[in-house]
Amino acid sequence: MKTKYLIPALLLLFLAGCYKEQTPVEEGSVPRKGTFNFSSSTGEVTKVLLNSDNTLFWAAGDKIAVYDYKAGSVYAKDIAVLTGGEGTAVGTFTPSTLPLNTSWYNAEDANNQEYNFYAYYPGGNSAPDPEAGNVTVSVAASQEEAAGIGKYIVSWASANTTKQNLAGDSAPNFAFAPKSALLKLAIQNNTSHATNITQITITATGGNIAGNASLTLASGALTAGASNVITYTPASPIQIAPNSTLSVPVYVSVLPCAATNLAVAFTEEDGVYGSVNIAMSSIASGKVYSKTVSISSFTSKRFAIANSTDQSAKSAILEANNLYYGTANSVLVDKTATSISVNIQLFKSANGYTRSAASASPFTSAVTSAKIIWTESGLSSDANFKITGGNLATLTLSKTANTTGNALVGIYDADGRILWSYHIWVPADASEVVPSANVTGSTSTQYSKALKLALGQITSSHDTYMYYQWGRKDPLGRANSLATGNTLMSYSGDGPSVDKKISALATGHSGNNLAYARQNPTMYILQAGEGTYDWYPTENVADENHRNDNLWSETATIYDPCPAGYHVPGKNRLWRAVNSDSSYSTSADQKKSLEDNKYFSLLGVEYVLGGGRNRTDASVDNVASYGYYWSCGVTGVNAYYLHFNASTVYPASRYSRAGGFGVRCVK
């Protein structure tokens, strides 16, 4: 009975490789009896590093699918689990479900003396029935270094044996050959700043490199998959020192296909860093494709700026020395423009708030790079908007004519810290309006001009506006639309989000949060407490020593969010329709406009029901129900703002400085 009911309890897999990597992009094929060899040199086996002999080291938990298959018939199948040889190239696998008294071949023709065994890796938890001789395998669209690259490589093996050998307890030996391919990226850093890469995204043109594919059992032929995108996550950020000759290897398993180009995008912790294109003729089964990728060759959202070794005005010392970068925090751009210039010069303020053209001597600029932090609308594509040049005085960006949108651009020191950031604002209409005269008897004088749109509005004055915390220079997102209600717009890159928030008491800064706010321009800082209602203090104390009334004023400060030549309006000056700070009812026409269209005109300037962001949790509130616009005026722990709904206008309301409201710039 032994001959009839024998099961091979041990399936021995001998994996040997002799392929050596060379410098061309397309390497030679791996020998049929070879495979990729990925193993850590010490400690836990992870199958991550390429060994010199290219042998695959088996790891705990590895499984293979094994079939006794011939001429379209499956006589037996099972998943075999690694039971010996962990950490070596020769693994012993034991069938996991078929009992030892079950024959792998007893259903075959008794006259058939030769048996055809096939196996593939990774085997999964069950062996599927082959349809037309094919089984479904997969190369993951999301690959993690910590899991080991071997987990993602599809390998295949076959073995022929006889009935007599099986009867003699001779289990089939499989020599696995890789059927997927391997992309090796050798990353180099030729720039003046360190890398901190947290993810790599590979997008193929002309073929699918991941997802489910079909493997032919009898031949090992592998078809293209269902996805053209793979994301790779390193076990820890890939950090390479500036101007380094070091190459950091990254291995990604890909399916064979007819891809003609691979776009490789690198992401840092604070957003998309850059991308590079790799030309391909195709991707063949069992081949290694090696490419040295230099950061200096990226189509990058970070731009290296030449600087001397004397870079004293680093991020950590700006506030203490009244230093700031640039002539305005917002750059208003005509939509027809194709080039944008941003002043990034280092200046010194006399008092830490007032703008001037004063020399910053003896301090020198610490700028070593610039980066697009986030974009939205028509500026989200690299083709439409990118950094094209820069020096210590000016940053230059290009955009496609007639594209509109918002973006935030940052300049960085050699430590990778943000020195300053600039709102790039490209609305459909960058014109001004002339506000109507104030009411008779008013002691307030009216402004000569106001921008037609609020900061961040794009299509018209009926669009949603950017939200600002009182006294901060950077926009913190805007609602998707008046129609969709209380949802924050999504941003390309490291943009604002409702989840990106921190308590003023938890920032880790001492004294105040001014430096933290500058270094974290996408972070919403929640109020310090019910006593302060403010993002600025790091203690919940409501006295004048724990707030700052100088951040915004009728004279543009270094923290004013408006474009050059404009500033935040004073308390109840732009919207003084009655000779009082008291609330008043909207007119019949205003009420109808607000109810029907969500905006109204007040003294020749249009305002929209754009809602705001909550001081306690950063949520978006009251979109299409209320409009909120900051003034630069303050009272105690609060600041004055315009507040209205369809029925009532409140020209001098008071609210927490940690709230997020719109801004209409004036001159």
Summary of the structure (lengths in Angstrom):
residues: 667
radius of gyration: 32.5
end to end distance: 99.9
largest distance: 113.7
contacts: 2344
relative contact order: 0.09
helix: 7%
strand: 39%
